[in-house]
Amino acid sequence: MTGRSGWGAWVDRRLDAIRGAGQWRSVRDFDAAGPAGRIGDRDVVSFASNDYLGLTNHPAVIAAGHDALDRWGAGSGSARLIVGSRPVHGALEDALADWKGEDAALLFPTGFAANLGVLSTLAGPDALVISDELNHASIIDGCRLGRGPVAVYRHADADHAAALVDTARADGRRPLVVTDTVFSMDGDVAPVDALAERCAAKGALLVLDEAHAVLGPRPDLDGVDHLRVGTLSKTLGALGGFVAGPRPFVDLLVNRARPFIFTTASTPADAAAALAALTVLRSPEGDALVACLRGHVERVRRGHPSPIVPVLLGDEATAVAAADALLERGLLVPAIRPPTVAPGTSRLRIALSAAHTSEQVDRLVGALAEVAGARTG
């Protein structure tokens, strides 16, 4: 070959640009079952996982997955509307609907796919999607797939969202307000009650992504049209996504949501594991796990509303250097850089779990003060 041209040259230029911007990423193996494991030959405690309650390794959750694997095999074999649905899928949907206090729920392969399904189905040229400026990538992509207009409101500003609802009404469009309840990079909380009040008053549909809401908020959604999107991979420690809400909305998704219709059903083992995890969560043991997680958060940053604790450092190089220094101390805390966050806001992103021990959290607090100058408590 005499040189790269065409597509190969274009890929090379893109890769060079990523490296030059200090945004290079690569996959690394973490050999672990829980927060403690190994990266290469180094013992490491991870503060990067979204397994907030440690249910991935709960004996009842593991046993349920094993039983489902033995009964139904490794995969579902087809989309659920073909032949891929198993009894455990329906049982999990019923349990999720009951947990959320809704009429019905529908499973998706991932939380990302759930947002794509909801927004691509309900948006359109005759609607206006009104989206928080810091919403997750899955919401952004779902808005794009809706093939209709999108308006972005200032972060956590319910009045701005309400003004955009008025704009939609004036233009004869159906208004749909969508927000994360807990934002994945800052760990802050949306003004859900205020948004619900304004949507109810103005006839807007409110779509909430509750993926990270293990510690709340617990919204009052009486009187407002709404859907609640969630994930099985964080609070419940398995894999998959779901949407819960009024039965007619869920029926529409069954019949029109392409990420549900045209994909193989989630594995029976994942569904069974999530169902077992939900049973644990809704028990006194689950209450104790939530309280443990709340205590860890208080130790790292008093009064913070979620287990996602950011340490803002500014530029990419500083964040990467801090993450490397923590890894040298046996602590995995990822550096989050553009384009995931805005330029100049690179950070360490701490994700706490009830599976962490007090000693591990104390190690983290001390190392953060030493490496990043982060104040805690």
C-alpha positions in Angstrom: 0.0 0.0 0.0 1.3 3.5 -0.9 -0.5 5.4 1.8 -3.9 5.9 3.3 -6.6 7.8 1.5 -10.3 8.2 1.4 -12.0 6.7 4.5 -8.8 5.6 6.1 -7.3 9.1 5.9 -10.5 10.6 7.3 -10.4 8.2 10.3 -6.8 9.0 10.9 -7.5 12.7 11.0 -10.4 12.2 13.4 -8.3 10.1 15.7 -5.5 12.7 15.6 -7.9 15.4 16.5 -9.2 13.4 19.5 -5.6 12.8 20.8 -4.7 16.5 20.2 -7.7 17.7 22.2 -6.6 15.5 25.2 -9.8 13.5 24.9 -8.4 10.0 24.0 -10.2 7.1 25.6 -9.6 3.4 25.7 -11.2 0.4 27.3 -9.6 -1.3 30.3 -10.5 -4.5 32.1 -11.5 -4.4 35.8 -11.4 -7.9 37.2 -13.9 -7.6 40.0 -17.2 -8.7 41.6 -18.0 -5.6 43.6 -16.0 -2.5 44.3 -12.6 -4.2 44.9 -10.7 -5.9 42.1 -7.7 -5.7 39.9 -6.6 -3.7 37.0 -3.6 -5.5 35.6 -1.4 -6.3 38.5 -2.8 -3.5 40.8 -5.4 -4.0 43.5 -8.0 -1.3 43.0 -11.2 0.0 44.7 -13.6 1.3 42.1 -15.6 4.5 42.7 -16.8 4.5 39.1 -19.7 2.0 39.1 -23.4 2.9 39.1 -24.2 -0.3 41.1 -25.5 2.0 43.8 -26.8 -0.5 46.3 -24.4 -3.3 45.5 -27.2 -5.6 44.3 -25.2 -6.9 41.3 -23.5 -9.4 43.8 -26.4 -10.0 46.1 -26.9 -13.8 46.6 -30.6 -13.6 45.9 -30.0 -11.7 42.7 -27.3 -14.1 41.5 -29.4 -17.1 42.3 -32.4 -15.7 40.4 -30.2 -15.2 37.3 -28.9 -18.7 37.6 -32.4 -20.2 37.9 -33.6 -18.2 34.8 -30.5 -19.3 32.8 -31.2 -23.0 33.7 -34.9 -22.6 32.8 -34.9 -20.5 29.7 -31.3 -20.5 28.4 -28.9 -17.7 27.7 -31.0 -15.6 25.4 -34.6 -14.8 24.4 -34.1 -15.6 20.7 -36.4 -12.9 19.3 -38.2 -9.7 19.8 -41.0 -9.9 22.3 -43.8 -9.4 19.8 -42.5 -12.3 17.8 -41.7 -15.1 20.3 -39.1 -13.5 22.6 -41.3 -12.8 25.6 -40.9 -15.1 28.7 -43.1 -15.1 31.8 -40.3 -13.4 33.7 -40.5 -10.3 31.5 -44.2 -9.8 32.3 -43.6 -10.4 36.0 -40.9 -7.8 36.1 -43.1 -5.3 34.3 -45.9 -5.8 36.7 -43.5 -5.4 39.7 -41.9 -2.2 38.2 -45.4 -0.7 37.6 -46.4 -1.5 41.2 -43.1 0.0 42.5 -43.6 3.2 40.6 -47.3 3.4 41.4 -48.2 3.3 37.7 -50.7 1.4 35.5 -48.2 -0.4 33.4 -44.5 -0.7 32.5 -42.6 -1.9 29.4 -39.1 -3.3 29.3 -36.4 -2.2 26.9 -32.9 -3.7 26.3 -31.2 -0.7 28.0 -32.1 2.6 29.6 -30.7 4.3 26.5 -33.1 2.4 24.3 -36.0 3.3 26.6 -35.4 7.0 26.1 -35.0 6.5 22.3 -38.3 4.6 22.2 -40.3 7.0 24.3 -39.1 10.2 22.6 -39.1 8.9 19.0 -42.7 7.7 19.5 -44.2 10.7 21.2 -42.3 13.6 19.5 -42.8 14.6 15.9 -43.4 17.6 13.6 -46.6 18.6 15.5 -44.9 18.5 18.9 -42.3 20.6 20.7 -39.9 18.7 22.9 -38.6 20.9 25.7 -35.4 19.5 27.1 -33.1 20.5 30.0 -29.7 21.7 28.6 -27.8 19.1 30.7 -30.0 16.1 29.8 -28.3 12.7 29.2 -27.1 11.7 25.7 -29.9 9.2 25.4 -32.5 12.0 25.8 -30.7 14.2 23.3 -30.6 11.3 20.7 -34.2 10.5 21.4 -35.2 14.1 20.7 -33.3 13.9 17.4 -35.1 10.7 16.4 -38.4 12.3 17.0 -37.9 14.3 13.8 -39.6 17.4 15.3 -38.6 20.7 16.8 -36.7 20.8 20.1 -36.3 23.7 22.5 -33.6 23.6 25.2 -34.4 25.2 28.5 -31.8 26.6 31.0 -30.7 23.9 33.4 -33.2 23.2 36.2 -35.2 26.3 35.3 -38.9 25.4 35.6 -40.0 28.9 34.7 -38.0 28.8 31.4 -39.5 25.4 30.6 -43.0 26.7 31.3 -42.4 29.7 29.0 -41.4 27.3 26.2 -44.6 25.3 26.8 -46.5 28.5 26.2 -44.6 28.9 22.9 -45.6 25.4 21.9 -49.2 26.1 22.7 -49.2 29.3 20.8 -47.8 27.5 17.7 -50.4 24.7 18.0 -47.9 22.1 19.0 -48.1 19.3 21.6 -45.6 20.3 24.4 -43.4 17.5 25.9 -41.1 18.4 28.8 -38.2 15.9 29.4 -35.6 15.9 32.1 -33.3 13.7 34.1 -34.4 13.7 37.7 -30.7 13.3 38.9 -28.1 14.6 36.4 -25.4 12.1 35.6 -22.3 14.3 35.6 -23.1 16.8 38.5 -25.3 14.6 40.6 -27.8 17.5 41.2 -31.5 17.2 41.2 -34.1 18.6 38.8 -37.0 20.7 40.2 -39.4 17.9 39.5 -42.4 19.1 41.6 -42.2 22.5 40.0 -42.0 21.0 36.5 -45.0 18.8 37.3 -47.0 21.7 38.6 -46.4 23.8 35.5 -47.0 20.9 33.1 -50.3 20.0 34.8 -51.4 23.6 34.6 -50.5 24.0 30.9 -51.4 20.5 29.6 -47.8 19.4 28.8 -46.6 15.8 29.0 -43.7 15.4 31.5 -41.2 12.6 30.8 -38.8 11.9 33.7 -35.6 9.9 33.4 -35.1 8.4 36.9 -32.0 6.4 36.1 -29.9 7.8 39.0 -32.7 8.6 41.5 -31.7 5.9 44.0 -31.9 8.6 46.8 -34.8 10.5 45.3 -36.5 12.7 44.4 -39.9 11.1 44.8 -42.1 13.2 42.6 -45.9 13.9 43.1 -47.3 13.3 39.6 -51.0 13.4 40.4 -52.9 15.4 37.8 -50.1 15.6 35.2 -49.7 13.5 32.1 -46.3 11.7 32.5 -44.0 8.8 31.8 -41.2 7.6 34.0 -38.1 6.1 32.4 -35.8 4.0 34.4 -32.9 1.5 34.2 -32.3 -1.9 35.6 -28.5 -1.5 35.6 -28.0 1.1 38.4 -30.2 0.8 41.4 -31.2 -2.8 40.6 -27.7 -3.9 39.5 -28.8 -5.9 36.4 -29.2 -4.7 32.7 -32.1 -3.2 30.8 -34.4 -0.2 30.8 -38.1 0.4 31.3 -40.8 3.0 31.0 -43.8 3.2 33.4 -47.0 5.2 33.1 -50.6 5.1 32.1 -51.7 2.0 30.2 -52.7 3.8 27.0 -49.2 5.4 26.7 -47.5 2.0 27.3 -49.8 0.4 24.7 -48.8 3.0 22.2 -45.1 2.2 22.9 -45.7 -1.5 22.4 -47.1 -0.8 19.0 -44.9 2.1 17.8 -41.6 2.2 19.7 -39.0 0.9 17.2 -36.3 0.2 19.9 -38.9 -2.2 21.5 -40.4 -3.7 18.4 -37.3 -4.4 16.4 -34.8 -5.8 18.9 -34.4 -9.1 20.7 -35.9 -9.2 24.2 -33.6 -8.8 27.2 -32.2 -12.1 28.5 -34.3 -14.0 31.0 -31.4 -14.0 33.4 -31.2 -10.2 33.4 -34.9 -9.9 33.9 -35.0 -12.4 36.7 -32.0 -10.7 38.4 -33.7 -7.3 38.2 -36.9 -8.8 39.6 -35.0 -10.3 42.6 -33.2 -7.0 43.1 -36.4 -5.1 43.2 -37.7 -7.5 45.8 -34.6 -6.8 48.0 -34.9 -3.0 47.4 -38.6 -3.0 48.6 -37.7 -4.9 51.8 -36.2 -3.7 55.2 -32.8 -4.9 53.8 -33.2 -2.4 50.9 -34.0 0.4 53.3 -30.8 -0.4 55.2 -28.8 -0.4 51.9 -30.2 3.0 51.0 -29.4 4.4 54.4 -25.8 3.0 54.1 -25.4 4.7 50.7 -26.8 8.0 52.2 -24.2 7.8 54.9 -21.3 7.3 52.4 -22.5 10.4 50.5 -22.6 12.5 53.7 -19.0 11.5 54.4 -17.8 12.6 51.0 -20.0 15.7 50.6 -22.4 16.6 53.3 -25.9 17.4 52.0 -25.3 16.3 48.5 -28.5 14.8 47.0 -27.1 11.8 45.1 -24.3 9.2 45.0 -22.7 11.0 42.1 -20.2 13.5 43.5 -18.2 15.6 41.0 -14.9 17.2 41.8 -14.4 20.0 39.2 -10.9 20.6 38.1 -11.1 22.6 34.9 -8.9 21.4 32.0 -8.5 17.9 30.7 -4.9 17.4 31.6 -5.5 18.3 35.2 -8.4 15.9 35.5 -6.5 13.0 33.9 -3.5 13.6 36.1 -5.7 13.6 39.2 -7.4 10.3 38.1 -3.9 8.8 37.4 -2.7 9.8 40.8 -5.7 8.2 42.5 -5.2 5.1 40.5 -1.6 4.9 41.8 -3.1 4.9 45.3 -5.4 2.0 44.3 -8.6 4.1 43.8 -10.4 4.2 40.4 -12.1 7.5 40.0 -12.6 8.4 36.3 -11.7 11.7 34.7 -14.7 13.1 32.8 -13.8 15.3 29.9 -15.3 17.0 26.9 -17.4 16.2 24.9 -19.1 14.5 27.8 -19.0 17.8 29.8 -18.5 21.3 28.6 -15.0 22.6 27.9 -13.3 23.9 31.0 -15.4 21.7 33.3 -13.4 18.5 33.3 -13.8 16.7 36.6 -13.4 13.6 38.7 -16.7 11.8 38.9 -17.2 9.8 42.1 -19.9 7.2 42.2 -20.6 5.8 45.6 -22.2 2.4 46.5 -23.6 0.8 49.6 -21.1 -2.0 48.7 -18.2 0.3 49.7 -16.9 -0.2 53.2 -16.4 2.8 55.6 -12.6 2.2 55.3 -12.8 2.4 51.5 -14.7 5.7 51.7 -12.2 7.1 54.3 -9.4 6.2 51.9 -11.1 8.1 49.1 -11.7 11.2 51.2 -8.1 11.3 52.3 -6.8 10.7 48.8 -9.0 13.4 47.3 -7.7 16.0 49.7 -4.1 15.0 48.9 -4.5 14.7 45.1 -7.2 17.2 44.1 -7.4 19.5 47.1 -11.0 18.5 47.4 -12.8 19.6 50.5 -15.2 17.0 51.9 -17.7 16.7 54.7 
